[in-house]
Amino acid sequence: CRLGSINANGHVWVPHTAVVDSLWNKLHALEVSVVAIQDTRLQNPDLQIEAQKQASMWTAGAQNSFSWSNAPHLGKAEGVAVGVKGSLSSRVMKRKQANLIQDQKGWNRFTGVVLQGQHNTKLAIISLYVPCANSTSWIAQKDLLIAKQDHRDPREVALKDVMEAIDKLGDNIRIILAGDFNMPWNEKGRAGVMDAMEKKLSKLLNSLCEVRSMTSAWS
């Protein structure tokens, strides 16, 4: 199983442009079986359908399964998705939709699937998009938090919410959390000096992962 993770910058649905064709064809050439996508910007169901049609270049006619999360009322509606192709798609657990992982706040920050393996093994693959500070989506999420007397940074809330969703999956499950976090794992991930909030978020990310026996693939 080969996993790919990309920030599509809103291009995944545009029919047959050079950028889109190159994206899906590259995933096919690299034999990627599972793709986590961020910044899909699918503001309505029609665009979601179109994006899935474009993905046919990646699946090359094979069976596929997609999990989407879109919230057009929030900022640019960045959106996230997880796609699974070929024989692996039959392993996506959909029983009562309980194992399709979704952002319970409806803020399109993460989505995911659970794959059922042999001997009752399970693998959760989650695509996460954390907004940049002071971006349109960050401001929209900040306003929603303040309306509930919650003055935390939306990036902190995103990290804690996705970890809560992971915890609800139960024991005996492996996790791959892919995405565009818009924050460094540590100082090596920042070309310049991290500011105070970045240091706080990096420390939080590390601690949340550590207690769940998760680590960075790049560390």
Salt bridges, closest charged atoms under 4 A:
ASP21 OD1 - HIS16 ND1 3.64
ASP39 OD1 - ARG41 NE 2.85
ASP103 OD2 - ARG109 NE 2.76
ASP150 OD2 - ARG152 NH2 2.74
ASP153 OD2 - ARG155 NH2 2.97
GLU156 OE2 - LYS160 NZ 2.99
ASP161 OD2 - LYS105 NZ 2.72
ASP161 OD2 - ARG109 NH2 2.81
GLU164 OE2 - LYS168 NZ 3.61
ASP167 OD2 - ARG212 NH2 2.82
GLU198 OE2 - ARG190 NH2 2.40
